[in-house]
Amino acid sequence: MNLQDSRVLVTGGAGFIGSHLVEKLLKIGSGEVIVYDNFDDFYPGKNENASIFSGKKGIRLVRGDILDRDSLNSVMKGADIVFHLAGQAGVRYCNEQPLKANQVNVVGTLNVLTAAKELGIKKIVCASSSSIFGDPIYLPIDEKHPANPNSPYGVSKLAAEQYCRVFGRVYGMNISCLRYFSVYGPRGRPDQVIYAFAEKIAEGKQPIIFGDGQQTRDFTFVTDTVDATVRAMESDVANNEVFNIGRGSRFTINELATKVISGMHAESIRPIYVEKSKGDFPDTEANSEKARQLLGWEPRVDLDEGLKLFLEWFVRARVKRSAVRLDGGSDPNC
């Protein structure tokens, strides 16, 4: 699929990963990029994200919801391809709001697929999550690992995947699903562990670790995630396939806290430990060999470099927010 000649719709395009994807599409030179986002207040920063590309040539920004079928059908009309990144994120949040998780991640995805079927969309790339696996039976986790989610969030993402699989089989649609592993980077969500650690440390407070901190995660930098997402759209061999997208190395949360504390030169601060979250899982580590073989994808940013890039952005963003507040204006991230 040639993105340069295509009219592209990005659901969730003002979000964390979505905004980075839109930037990438602008660099590629897609024919037109339609950014579709409801600017949900689940986390701040979407207006600021959108301001990066709003008004640029080839961009159309539409405020709309994937649960609004009329709006979705209207904006998708005339598009060639769809990157479906809109969703309700956050394992802990979805534990408290399982109905919303189901509505947004399952019904919303079904709305996207139905509209795409009716309008003859050529291809869809859908964002999924490593949370569909639940507690791992073995590491690293490949695509054949049993899916046994242990949270409403994981269940909702697996259900969305299954709808993608069935629509591909029953209606002959070209759909790829990417299982993202612990994506981080500039413009990340404040509830994500790296951002949450940095925020506490910047306030002179102790970062909070859920459980004993020995759980491990495969942290994947956002530009690597976006690269895989674009490659899945461009590749015909990715049609109706699922891919794990993770760097393939894991670190304990304790190790992560040490790295963030050191990167912020706050060695006097120590984490505090609280009860483990329900739906948490002990370890993740991606086997992304399938993406390497079929997509030619290779992650390039290791955790040390990624943390440096994130913290540089984090400091700039805090300074900017402080300046806005001092001027008497509203906080652009609220």
Buried (B, 14 or more C-beta within 10 A) or exposed (E): BEBEEBBBBBBBBBBBBBBBBBBBBBEBEBBBBBBBBBBBEBBBBBBBBBEBBEEEEBBEBBEBBBBBBEBBBEBBEEBBBBBBBBBBBBBBBBBEBBEBBBBBBBBBBBBBBBBBBEEEBBBBBBBBBBBBBBEBEEBBBEBEBEBBBBBBBBBBBBBBBBBBBEBBEEEEBBBBBBBBBBBBBBBBBEBBBBBBBBBBBBEEEBBBBBBEBEBBBBBBBBBBBBBBBBBBBBBEEBBBBBBBBBBBBBBBBBBBBBBBBEBBEBEEBEBEBEEEEEBBBEBBBBBBBBBBEBBEBEBEBEBEEBBEBBBEBBEEBBEBBEEBEEEEEEEBBE
